[in-house]
Every structure is written in structure tokens, then in C-alpha cells.
Amino acid sequence: MTETTGNLHVMNRAALTKRLVGALNNREAVIGGIGNSNWDLWGAGQRPENFYMLGSMGLAAPIAMGVAIAQPKRRVFALEGDGSLLMQLGCLSTIAAQAVKNLAVIVWDNGIYQITGGQGTPAATARTDIVAIARASGIASAAWAADEAEFDALVAKALATDGPHVIGVKIDNEPGRSQTDRDPIRFRESFMKAMAQPA
């Protein structure tokens, strides 16, 4: 699996989100970060096991960690943008320290704060490598997906082996094509009912 950012294929977040959802067969939980991450999750097909964050930048991975700890038999994925993860970077150390075996964090890295105007993030240059930060934080299973096939392979690994896992993906700047309903109470209730069902 790819450990550096050199020669990575730039991919489409919406298409990869559909690939991820299509690979889920056991009521896995997916936490969509704010903005495009959850809009694409919404567009990939609504599932009761999806939790759509509204207005909580940087909290997809921490929330997913909490769900994974509370539901150790359920695989849990966090979908987070590079800017959002950088806002809560310490969560990687906490995830590693807690050794959350059933958690995978997918980081969509386009090097910009896309929904606030396209300002560059520190990940916009090779100086800030999110996967390298994850590995240095103690997450041994952290890798860049070089292309769509490797993304699928890393997702399959996260579904089949103990983690925690971090999957870094270089993406284009295409905005989300749909927007999540603004109904946090419905999302909470639906997700809580889904989590009460066995994985």
C-alpha cells in the first residue's frame, strides 16, 4: 500500500463514497463529516447506519471513535476532509492510544477548505502529509490510496482486519452534488435505532 503522496492519482470523492457504501454488507456505521463529505454520503444512498454531521467541523473521527468503542462488533468508518481532520489532529493519537480495532478513518484530501471559499489547507503542500502524521501518531495501518483499485483494497482490509486504519485519498475539487436534509433530530433518532440492531 502507498505510504507517500508522490504520484497519487487524483480521484473523485462522490464516486469513491459510492464504492465504499457498495462494499458494506454488515450494517457498518458511517459518520459523514460536515459539508461535501456528508453530502456525498447522502447522495450515495441513505442508510439508517449513516450519521450525517451538520455544523461540527473536525468531529467525524472523534464521533466515529465513540461509536466504535460503544459498538465493538460493528465496523465504523469516518469520512473526513483534510481541513476538518487538521482541526482535530489530536484525535489520531487518541484513536491509536485506545487501539480502536473496528475503526477506519477515510481522509479526503484536496488541500483546500472547500465549502468556505477554497482557502488552502496545510495539506496543500507536501510539507503536511496526513497519512505520515497518522503513522507517527501510532496508527500502523495508515496508507495513501494510489488509485481506485487500491482504495477498494484498503476498504476491504479495514472490513476484514483489526485497525485502527487510516486511508488517505487525494481528491479533486468537485463540490457535492446533493445536500443533506437539515434534520438533525431525525438523523440522531434513525442512527440510534440502527445502532441498537446487531451488526
ZIFEN-V925617 format. One record per run of one state. SS is the DSSP state (2 for helix, 1 for strand, 0 for the rest). FROM is the first residue (numbers start at 0). LEN is the number of residues. Records with the same first field share a line. If there is no record, write none. Layout:
SS: FROM-LEN + FROM-LEN
This chain:
0: 0-1 + 2-8 + 11-1 + 22-6 + 32-3 + 43-6 + 52-7 + 70-5 + 87-2 + 98-4 + 109-2 + 116-2 + 120-1 + 124-5 + 136-4 + 144-3 + 160-4 + 171-12 + 195-4
1: 1-1 + 10-1 + 28-4 + 49-3 + 75-6 + 102-7 + 111-2 + 118-2 + 140-4 + 164-7
2: 12-10 + 35-8 + 59-11 + 81-6 + 89-9 + 113-3 + 121-3 + 129-7 + 147-13 + 183-12
